[in-house]
Amino acid sequence: METMMGYIEESAAQCRYNIEHASELVRPAVDRYTQKAYNRILIIASGSSYNGSCLAKYFVEKILKVRTEVVTSFTFNHYETIFDEQTFVFGAGQSGRSTNTNDALQKARDHGLTAIGLTGNVESVMKDHCDLCLNWGMGIEKIGFVTKGVVTLGLYYMLFAIEAGKAKGLLSPAEAESYYEQLRQACGTMNQTVEKAKVWYAANEEELTDLKRVQILGYGPNHAVALEGALKIAETTGHAATAYEMEEFLHGPSIETNADRTVIIVDSLGEPSERAIRMYESVHELTSRVYLITNRVIKDPKVLTIDHHLDEHFSVLFNVIPFQIISAMGRDKWVNPLDEARKRMNEFMGSKAPKTGNEIGL
């Protein structure tokens, strides 16, 4: 039987496979991208696909040196009004059945933009709404609370950026290989993080299964980790969870923090890293339920130390795992009494196209 934990444990191997087959995996998108000069990359997605896209936003900008934005599908459909043919569009949806994402791809296409669909099922209805429908290399994931699909989507954009960077002369072969080597190391760290996060969870199980209200703080690339962590915890455990850019937490949200709140801080290892440690220490003024994910060795059972020295852009691939572990373990302890009602609500809202029988995953 497929389980969330099983897919979490498969993620590193799938990412490693995708790295070794990067050229063929991203070549169709790279070929389209190199046909003309683009000054903007726009990624359209919802839910975990939105968060997975945000994981790589800053790395894509860094390598390709073009403005890269991630926008929700609904917002693009109803509020985007500037259409520049030098905009390269990705629309991502794991099942390929998101009506908003497919409508957004169609809207981009109708306005003359290059529209690339990314999905786990290239035979889904998504293929009818984009110029090119591609599998981002997630394998199969049948659990709705997606984990493997999130990290493989973030990785896809990173591989795209490296290969497109090489093709456009922005990266030398040596520079590209240096990034690939770090990504390979990140896969090893992903495996280690799964085991360390299980131990960390077990040491703090009483508190981490009693999450009355969760505030997750991240910065830089790892703000996306906070976004996905909050979504995953909320949808699997039924506890309220909100993500904040770390410094923004001080500008209002900390006012509601009290002894019942759980605060989890993700240290991104970039320039503000010292600030993250200072935040971890200072939030204890408000609550003792404070946790930290970092590569620093701190003697505290609430600190999860992940041993690595990788570029902060790649740390997202394993920093998201502790939140997946909390969610997988918490899901086993919570039953949503309104689950059937929620399903009826989603059906009424029409957020997904009907299944057509060709699904290999969701």
N, C-alpha and C positions, 0 to 999 in steps of 0.2 A: 504494500500500500504506500502511495506517495505521501510524504509528510513535509512540512515546512523545514524541519531539521534536516531531512534528507537532501532537500534542494540547497540549503545553506552549505552543507558539507560537499556538495557537488560543484559549487561555484568556482573554486580555485582551479579544478581540473578543466572546466569549460573555458575559463579565462586563459589558461595556459595553452590550450588547443587553439583558441582564437588568435593568440599572439603569434604562434608558430605558422598560422595560415593567414596572417594579416593581409598580405598583398592580395590574395584572391578574394578574401572576405569583403574588403572595402573597395576593390578596384572599380566596380561599376559606378559607385558614387564619386570616386576620385576622377574617373574619366569624364564624367559630366562636369565636375567642378573645374577641371583644367581646360575646358573648351573655350572659356571666356574669362574676363576679369570680373570678379565679384568684390564688392566692398562691404557686404553684410551677409552673415549667416544667421538665419532665423529658424529656431527650433520650436515646433508647436507640439504640445502634448498635455496630458492630464494625469493627475494622480501620481502613482509611482513612476510612470514614464516621464512625467515632468521632472520629478526629483532626480531620476537617473540621468536625465539630460543635463540638469544643473551640475551634476558631479563633475562634468568635463568642460563646462563653459569657459573657465578661465584658462585652461590648458589649450583649448582650441584657439582662443584669442592670442595667447602667447606665441604659439607656433605659426599660425597662418596670418597673424597681424591684420585681422579684419574684425570689425565689431561683431560680436556674437551675442545673440539674445535668446532667451527662452521665454515663451509666452504661453499661457493656457489657451486651449483650443477655443473655448467659449469666448474669451476676450478677443482673440483674433477674428473670429466670425462676426462679432457684433461691433467692434470698435476700431479695428485696424483700417486706416483709410489711405495710407501712403504706400504705393506699390511701385517699387523701383526694380527694373529688370536686372539690375546688378545685385539683387538679393537672391541668395541660394537657400532654399527652404527644405528642411527636414520635418516630417510629421511622424511621430512615434506613437505606437500603440501595440501592446503585447499581443492582444488577440486579433487586432485588425478590425474589430467590430465597433470601436468607439465612434458614434455618430458625429460628435463634435469634431473629432480629429479628422475624420474623413471629409466632413463638410469643409473644414479649414484647408485641407489639401486641395480640394476642388476649387475653393475660392482663390487660392494662390495661383493655381493653374489657369483659371479663367482670366486672371489679371496679367498673364504672360510671364509668371515667375516659374523657374525650374522647381518642381515639387517632387521630392524623393520621399517615399513612404518606407518606414522602418517598422518591422513587425516580426512576430514569431510564426506567422502563418501567411505566406505569400499568396495563398489561394483564397484568402479572405476577401471581403468586399472592398477592402482598402485598395486593392489593385485596380479598381475601376475609377479611382479618384486621383491618381498621381501619374507622373511621367514614368516613374520607375519604382517598383515595389520590391524591397530587399529584406532578406532575413538578417537580423543583426547578430545572429550566432548565439542564441540563448539556449539552444537545445530545446527540450520539452519541459514545461512547468505547468502542472495541472492544478496546483493550489492557488486560489484566488488572491491570497495574501502573498504577493510575489516577493522573491528575494534574489534568486539567481538571475532573473530577468533584469533587475535593477543594476547590478554590478556589470553584467555583460553589455548593457546599453551604454553605461558610462564609458566602458572600455572601448566600445565600437567607435565612439566619437574621438577618443584618444588615438586609436589606430588610424582612423581617417585623417586626423590632423598630421600625424607623422608621415603617412604615405603621400598625402597631398603636399605637405611641406617639401618632401624630397622631389616630387614631380615638378614643383614650381621653383626649385632652386633655393628654397628658404632654409633647408636643412642639408648638411652634407651627409653622406652615407655614415660617416663616423658618429656624427651627432645623433642620427636616427638610431643607430645601433646602441648608443649609450642609453637612450630612452627605452629601447626594447629590453635592455638588460635590467633596468630598474623595474620595468613591468614584470619581468620574469621573477625578480626578487619579491615583488609585491604578491605574486601568487603564492610563494612559499610562506610569506607573512600571513596571508589569508588563512591558510591551513592552521598555522600556529595560533592565530587569533580565535578561531573557532574553539579550540581546546582551552585556551586561557579564559575566554569569555564564559565558558561553561563553569569553570572553577570560580571565577569572579561572581557569577550569578548565584551559585550554590552558597558562597560565603555570605551573600547578602539577600538570600531568598525571601526572608520574612518581609523585608521592606520592599523588595522589587516585585512582590506579588500583592502588595497593598499600596498601590499607587493612586492616592486620592486625586492628585493633580500633579502633572509633570511639566517642567519647563526645561527645554533643551537648548543649550547655547553653543553656537559654532560661529566660525568666521572664515572668510576666504572660501576656498573650495569646500571646506567642511561645514559651511552653512547649509549646503545641500544635504549633508549627512544628518544635520539636525532636522531639516524638513522631512526627510524620509523616516528618521527615527520617530518623530512625533506622529506621522501618519500611521506607521506600522503599529506602534503601541496603542493608538486610539482604536484602530480597526480590529485588533486582535484581542485586546483586553477590556475594551469598553471604558477605559479610564481617559479622562481629558488630558490631552498632551498638546503643547504648543511649542513651536520652534522660534527662536529669536537670534538675530545677529548679535554676537556677544555683547558688544558695547551698547547696543540699543536696549538691552535688558535693564541698563541703569537709568534709562530715560522713560520710566513709567512702569513697565511690567514688574520690576522688583517690588513695587509697592504692595502687590498682592501676595508676595512670598512670605510664608509663615512656617511654623513648625510642622504643619501637615504637608507642605509642598516638597516634592522631590525635584532637585535641580541636577541635571547632568551636563557637564561641560566637555566639549570636544576640543582638544588641543591640536591645532593644525600644523604646528612646528614651523610656521612661517615667522615673519618678523614680530608679530604680536604674541608669540608664545609665552614670554614672561608675563604678559598681561593676563593670559589665561590662567596661569598658576596663581597670580595675585587674586584673580576673580574667585578661584576655587577656595582660597583661604578666607576671603572676605565674606562670601555668601554664608559661611558658618555663623555669622552674626545673626542670620535670619532663620536658619534651619540646620539641623544636623544631618538631614537627608541630602547630602551633597556628594556627587560622584564625579570622577574625572577619568577621561580616556586620554592617555598621553604616552610618549616614549620615554619619559623620565622615570627613574626608579624612586618612588616615594613609599615609605613604609606605612601603608594605610590600606586596610582591606577594601575600602571603597574606591581606591585608585586602581584602574586597570592599566598596567604597563605593557605596551606592545613594543617589543624590541626591534627597532628599525632606524635607519638613517636615510630614508628615501625622500625624494622631492615631495613636498606637501601635496602637489597635484595628484600623486598616486596614492597618498595615504587614505583617500576616500574609499578605495576599494576594500580596505579592511576595517577602517574606522566605523563603517556602517554595520559591521557584523555584530557587535555587542547589542545593538538595538534589535537586530533580527533574532538574536538568542533570547532576549527578554520577551519578545513577541511570541516566539515559538513556544517557550515554556509557559508564558501567561495564557496563551490561547487554550492550552490543555486544562486550565483551571476556571475558564469563564464560558458561560453559555449565554448567548444573547436572547433574552425572552421575546424580543421584537424582531428576530431574524426574518421570519416569514413576512412580517409587515414591511420591513426594509426592502425585501426583494420585490414586493408588490409596488412599493413607492418607486423603485428604480425602473421597473417595467412601465409604470405609468408615465414616468419622465422620459422614457425612450432613450436612455443614455447609451445603450448598446443595440446594434443591429441583431436581428434574430440569428441563432445558429443555423448553419446551412448543412451541417453534417460533414464538412471537410476539415473540421478543427483537429489539430494534432496536439494542441495544448489547452489553453483556456477556452 
